[in-house]
């Protein structure tokens, strides 16, 4: 696939930056003229990935999140969310609906399920103690 354009931003793992990430990705992918539903789906998936990095990757500590967005000539969007936080011990278990390592009163455990619902592909790579990479892909109509 030939890359049409790419952006990369870094921001602190503050919950206020989740909306910044979502809006930035939506603005960047607008060059592909996505539908409103496609924009909404992608914003939701990005929100979940960034929230996971903030809440589960760093917890109460502060760290950097790296957000990379690529758009391809075939109208595919690829978004990578990377943290250098705690990492995920068991990715397969973490991707199960309702699984959460956070407070179950505050967290639904549906983050990966939501990402998988709205994106064509969700790839997760993690190294406990070193961080997590989540890659989201969606082909636009």
N, C-alpha and C positions, 0 to 999 in steps of 0.2 A: 504494500500500500504506500502510495506517495503522500507525504505530509504536505498539506496546504499551508498550515500555520501552527505555531506552538507558543504557549506562554508558561512561565514558571514563576510562582510567587512563594514567599515564605512569610509566615506569621506566627505569633505567639499562640500557645494553646489556651486562649481565653475563650469562654463561651460566646462572648460578643463577636468574635471573629467568624463564627459559623455562618451568620447571615452574609458577612462580607464575602466569604468563599462562594456561597451559593449564587449571589448576585454577580460576582466577577465571572464565574463560569458561564452563566446565562448570557451575559453581555458578549463574552468572547465567542461563544458558539453561534451567536446571531448571524455571523457571516455566512452560515450555511442555510439560512432562512428556515429554521425549524418551525413546526407548528406550535401553537400554544400548549397543547398537551405534551409534546415532546420536551419543551422547555420545563414545564411543571414536573414531569417525571424525572428529568435529569437533576433539577434543583433539589428535589426530594432525596434522591440517591446520594448526592454530594453532601447534603445536610447530615444524613445518617453516617456517612463515612467520616466526616470531619468531627461530628459529635463523638463517635466511637474513639477517635484518636485523642480527643480532649479528655473525655471521661475515663476511658479504660486504659489508654496508652500512658497518660501522664497523671491521672488522678488529681491529687492535691498539689503536685509539683508543676512547675512551669517548664515548657519546652518549645521546640520549634516544629511546626507542621509545614511540609513542603507539598504544594499543590501544583501539579503539572497538567495542562490540558493541551491535547493535540486534536486538530481537525484534519481529516484526510480528504483527498479529492473524491473518493467514493462516498462522501457524506457520512463517514463514520467519525464518531466522537470518542476519544479515549481520555479518561481522567484518572490521574494517579494521586492518591493521598498517602503521604509517608510521614511516619513519626519515628522518633528514636526513643520511645518509651519502654514500657514493661514487656511488650510482646505478648503473644498469645500462646499458651501452653499446648492447647489442643484445638486446632483450627476446625476440624470436623465437628467437634462438640460445640464450639462457639457459633457455628453456622446453623445450628438447630434452632427452630422457633422456640421462643420463650426462655432460652438459656441466657443468663446474665451473670456477670461476676460482680455487678454493682448491687446496690440496695434494691431489692425486688419491689419495694413500695414506690420507688422513683423510676425504675427502669423496666421496660416491658420485655426486653430480650428479643426484639423483633427487627433490630437494625439490619442485619444481613439479609433477612427475609424480605424486607422492604427494598433493599438494593437489588436483590435478585428479581423481584417483581417488576421493577421499572427499567432495568437494564438488560441488554441481550447477554452480556457476560460479566461475571464478577470473579476476579482472581484475587486470592489472598495469600501473601507470603509473610511469614513471621519468624523471628528468632527471639525466643524468650530472653529478656534482659537487654535486647538491642533494638527492638522496634518492630513495626508492622508496615507493610505496603499493601494497599488495596487499589486494584485497578478496575475501573468501571468502563464498559464499552457499550455503545449504542449506535446502530446504523439508523440514520434518519430517512424519512420517506421522501 
